[in-house]
Amino acid sequence: MAETGATQQTVLARLKREHGVVWGVKKLRAVAEKTSAAMEPCRREQQAVQVVEWLRQAQDSKGRNRPVLAAGRDGITLCTQPHSFTVMGEALFGPGRAAAAWAARMRKLLMKPNGPFRVLHAAAAMRSRRNLSARARKDFQRAYNDICTRTKHMQYAEFRRLGLPIGSGITEAACKTVFTQRLKLSGMRWSRGGAQTILNLRVVSLSGLWDKVYQAAVNATLPLLRRTPEASTSKCRRNAA
């Protein structure tokens, strides 16, 4: 169910063909949901162990560069895209080439040392020279505030100096691999819970940790399934009664 391109019908057909298991859609969904729920508490611990091992291997390798662990969030580099600068540019100059040219200059300025503050200073200076409508003032201020709240995440010149990635390409590629290739096939529709079930399983599979996480889930579940002799005897007595 977690594999790229899987559908309920292809999974059911594979279960029958390769394992002699004949299920219906309802059973398949129930098993997927219970497996996902059991594995999810074990996933992060195993992923953390794997990341630490990769870092150890990288640290022990030879070369002039040291390993860097960077966490990416899609949208954190929003202001390298046209959106915020374009909004401010159009508020200042109106839609057109002048706004686009100003936004392009601001994106380049953002990449310089202390870029966010230089952009904010340039934008505020231009704002003071323009007579804006109420709507334009509101749009400008909203975009300006967006940059203000993200300045610590937008120190791109410093990030580059430290050898850190500054683009969202890796995160966007992960979105395609994890989400799009499984959830956006032709004709597919999802409930929030159903999609989350598949994604929980999929990230374990793509991480290459399926066996470890599954075994951890089994080990965590087994004590709950084991019955003491007293419990079994009590149940038999109840059934007999």
Sequence and secondary structure as in RCSB ss.txt:
>XXXX:A:sequence
MAETGATQQTVLARLKREHGVVWGVKKLRAVAEKTSAAMEPCRREQQAVQVVEWLRQAQDSKGRNRPVLAAGRDG
ITLCTQPHSFTVMGEALFGPGRAAAAWAARMRKLLMKPNGPFRVLHAAAAMRSRRNLSARARKDFQRAYNDICTR
TKHMQYAEFRRLGLPIGSGITEAACKTVFTQRLKLSGMRWSRGGAQTILNLRVVSLSGLWDKVYQAAVNATLPLL
RRTPEASTSKCRRNAA
>XXXX:A:secstr
  STT  HHHHHHHHHHHH     HHHHHHHHHHHHHHHHHHHHHHHHHHHHHHHHHHHHS SS         TT
TTGGGSHHHHHHHHHHHH SSHHHHHHHHHHHHHHTSTTHHHHHHHHHHHHHHTS   HHHHHHHHHHHHHHHHT
GGG  HHHHHHTT   SSHHHHHHHIIIIIHHH STT    HHHHHHHHHHHHHHHTT HHHHHHHHHHHHHHHH
   HHHHHHHHHHHH 
